[in-house]
Amino acid sequence: MVNDQFKKQKEKLTPESGFNLVGIDYFGDLEGQLYFIEHFDMYQDALDAKKNRKNPEEYFILYKGAGGEYLSR
């Protein structure tokens, strides 16, 4: 159940184009653990923003693949 909620949140925050930097709130409720931070047109810009965060491992870059699949890094 927890994985399903997390997956739904990731899909909801994934942009149709470009890349979204998303944070994780480990203390938030199951339906709101992920939160939007910023949208980027270029992957490198999103990656740089993630690396510049205090705890980069607490952030995802969400985007859609060429086949429309939901991806994250």
Order of alpha helices (4+ residues) and beta strands (2+ residues): alpha-beta-beta-alpha-beta-beta
